[in-house]
Amino acid sequence: MQPFSKVDWDKGDKDGLVTVGSHNLYLSVSGPGRKPGDPIVVLMQGIGSTVDEWIAVRKLVVPFARWLNYDRSGMGRSEGPNQTPPSISAASVAAELDTLLRNASIEPPFIIVAHSWGGYTSREFLELRPNDVVGMVFVDCNTERLFDSGAWGWDVFGPVLGNQDYVETTGLAMSHVLSEEEWKAVRDQQANPRHRPTEAAELQAVPNNRRALAHKNQLEKLLLKDYPVSVIIADTPKDFQKMYDFGVAVGNGTEQERALFRKCLDRWHEMNEDWQRDLLRLSRLSRSVLLHCSHNVQLLQPQSIVQEIQWAMDSWR
């Protein structure tokens, strides 16, 4: 492969490893060639997610837009640092993406597509490069108000969830729209033990990510002005209800631990839509879409995401 500085990422289907200093990240770009000033759609996934989960979305986007996805440090096809830190903040992930784009000479403007925990990382990227982002599509994203009524963490859910398989319990294994081969690639990545230190470190930083964003008051600053913002809201609390029911059925958790889980879940059910619609305040041009599917929209209703990317592209034009 050519050195990263010699690759023209604005034309053709390209993929390879690009340095971020201490190690290399996997980068893949496809879709129509870019003219100067044209936006490129940049994907920022959730915890534990690799580019493989987004293949159905990518296929539907590349006929009309330039698409960029990458694997974070220690995930998928990317290398990791010599030693994974105990905590990986959303701000550090955003800074690493910034380095990746600059080293690959991929110029703005950017339309960001964020999923789940990517709600934190994408907003930190927006903080870094507010003049370079011209649209955002939030797919069932975390916000600074998520579980705003007291502390929470996997220490709340973990005792009841146990070691159940999220994919099986929620029915995702049967309801996804990928081919057999594509689904196998996703499951192989999910089972890769190399990912565990990175996933744990990213999860460790979630409460701090929430507090850091709250202090920045982005929602009061109209950072995206009149650029398009779409908020796709799925029914993640329903997923956790299924997992709670499964955990209780197999005897996980004490009565006190189950009660704490239920309290958190009730709050989530009550506030989920309000928490996510807060993101509409980033722009004067914004809209929300309420779906009745579970959290992994990219695997269940990829066309819903693509529709919002198309709207963002059209609105930018």
N, C-alpha and C positions, 0 to 999 in steps of 0.2 A: 504494500500500500504506500502511496505517496506520503511524504511528510505533511502534517495537517495544514501547514501554512501554504501548501501548493494546491490544495483541493478547492475547487470551486463548488461550494455547497449550495449555490443558488441555481444550479442546473443539473438535471438528471437525477436518477435515484442513487444516492450515495450512503455508505455506512462505513464505520471504522472507529478506531480508537484515537482520542484526542487528549493531549496532556492537560492536566490542571496543576502541574507542578510536581508533586510527589508521586503521582500515578496517573493512569489513563482512564478516561470514561468512554463508554460506548455511545456513539451518536449515529442517528439514522435520519436522513432527510429525503423526502420524495414529493412528487406532485409537479405542477406546472413550473416552468422556469420563472424566476423572479426578475422583474424590472426594478431599477432603483426606486425606492419609495414604496414598493409593494409590501404588505405585511406578510409575515410568516407565522403560522400557528404553532405555538410551543406548548407541549404537554408537560404537566407537573402532576405526577401520580400520588397515590396514597401510600401509607406505610405497607411494606411487604409487596408492593406492586412493581412489576417490570413491564417493559414495552409489549410483551406478549399478550397481556390482557387487553390491549387496545387495537389489536389487528383489525377487528370488524369496523371500528370507527375510522381507522386510517384508510381502509379500502374505500369508504364512502366519501372521505374528505378529499383525497388526492386528485379526483377529477376536476375539482374547482379551486383548490387552495394548496399552497406549499405547506407541508407538514413536517414538523421536527419533533422527534421523541428521543429520549436518552435514558440510560439507566444510571441511577445515583451511585455514589461510591459504595462498593461492597455488595451491589445488587446486580442480578442478571449477568450481562456480558461485560460489565465494568469491573475494573480492578478496584481494590480497596487500599487504604493506607496500610502501612506496616503494622499499626496497632489501632483498632477501632476505639474511639473515645467512649467513655461510659455514658455520655449524653450527647446527642446530635441535635442542635437547635434548628428551627426553621430558618433563622437568619443565616446560619452557616451553610445550609443547603442552597439558599438563594444566592449567597456569595459565590458558591462553587459553580452554580449555573452561569452566573455572570462571567466568571473566569473562562468557563467552557466556551461560551459564545464569543468572547473576545479573542481567545486563542484560535478559534476556528474562523475568525473574521466574518462572522454572521452578523450582519448589521440590522438594526431596527428598521421599521416598526414591528412590534410583536403583538399578536393576539394570544393571550394565555388561556389555556384550558386546564382547569384544576379539578381534582377529585379528592374528596374526603379530607385527609390530613394535608393534602395539597392546598387546601384553603389557607392554611398558615404560611406555607412556603411561597405560594404565589403572591400573597400580600406583602411578604418581606421582599420579594423581588420587585414588586411595584414600589415599595419604599426606596429601594436602591436606584431604580431607573424609572421614575414617574413620567418622564418626558418621552420614553421609548415604548410605552405600552399604550396601544390604541383600542383595546377591547379586552374583555374578560368573560369567560364562560365558566361559571362555578357549578360543578356537578356534585350535588349533595355534600357540600363542604362544611368543615368545621369552622366555627367563628369564635371570637373572643367571649361571646356570651354562652357558649356551650357549657352546660352544667354550672351556671353562674350562682347557684344556690348552695355554696359550700364546696369543700374539697371532694374530688373524685379521682378515680384512677382504676387501673386494672386490679388493684387490691380490693376494690369494691366488687367488681364483676368476677374476678378470677376464682374465688372459692366455689361459686355456684356453677360457673361455666365448666371448670375442670379442663380436661384435655379433649373435649369434643371437637369434631371437625366442622367448622363454620360452614363450609361448602355443602356438606351433606345435611346438616341440621336445618339449614335455611331453604333447602331445595334447589340451590344454585346449580348443583351437579346435574340436575335434570332439566332445568329451565333456560340455560344459556343458549346462545344462538351460534356458537362456534362449530366448526367442523370437528370431527373426531381427532384429527391430527393437531389442529389448533388448540383444542382443549387439553390434549396431552402435554403440549408445550407449556401451557399455563400451569398445569398441575405439577409438572416436573420442576418448574421454577419455584412454586410454592413450597415444595418439599425439600428444596436445596438447603442443607444445613449451613452452608457458607453464609447465608443471608441472616441467620439468627442474631449474631452480635449487632448488626446494623439495625435490624428491626427493634431489638430491645433498647438500643441507644436512642433511636428516634422516638419510641414510645415513652421513654423516661423523661423526655423534654416537653411533653405535651402541656402540662400545667404551666410551665414557664413560657411556652409559646403563646398561650392564651393571655397571660399577664402582660407579656411584652407588646402584643398588638393593642391591648386595651390602653396602655400608656401612650401609644402613638396617635390615638384619636383619629385614625384614618377616616372613619365614618362621618366625622364632623368637618372634613376638609374638602370633600368633593374632588378627590384626587384625579378622577378620570374625566372630570368636567362633562363634556357632551359626547364622549366616546361610549360605545355600547357595552352594557353589562347585562348578562343573562344569568339568572339563578334557577337551576334545576333542583327541585326538591323531591327526594324519594322518601320511602317509608322505612328508614333504618330502625326506628324503635320496634317495628314489627319483627325485624330480624332478631333483635335482642329478646323479644318476648318469646319467640320460638326457642331460642337457646336457653332462656330461663326455664321454660317448661321442661325441656329435655334434661337440664341439670337437676332439677327437682325430682324428676321421674327416676333418675338413677341414684338419687340420694346425696347429691352434692350440697355442701354448705350447711351451716347451722341455721336455726330459726332466725337468729339475729342477723346473720349474713344475708339470708334471703330477704329479710325485711328491708335492709339497706339497699339491696338490689332493686326491690320493688319501688322504693321511694324515689330512687334515681330514675328508674324507668318511667314512672308516672310523670315526673317533671319533664322528661324528654318527650313523651307523648303530647303533653300539654303545650310545650313551647317550641317544638321542632320547626314549624313553619315560620314563626316569628323570628327565631334566632337566625334562620337563613335569609329571610327577607330583609334583614338589616343590611345585607350586602348591596341591596338596591340603592342605598344612599351614597355609594361611591360615585354615581354618575346621575346626571339629569336625564340620560337616555338609558332606561333600564326596564327589564321585564322579568317576570318569574313564570315558571312552568311547574305545575304540580303533577307528579306521576304517582301511580299506584303500584309501582314495582319496588323491589328491595334495593339495597344500597349500591350494588355493582351495576349501575345503569349501562356501563360500557359493554357488559357481557349479556345484558338482557334486552335493552332497547337502544342499541347504538344509534339508530336513526333519530332518536330524540335529541341526542347530543349534536349530531351532524346538522340538524335543522337549526339549532341555536348558533352553531359556528357559521352557517350560511347567513343567518340573520345578522350576525356581528360583522361579517365581511360586507354584506350589502349596506349596512348602516354606515360602516366606515367610508365606503365609496360615496 
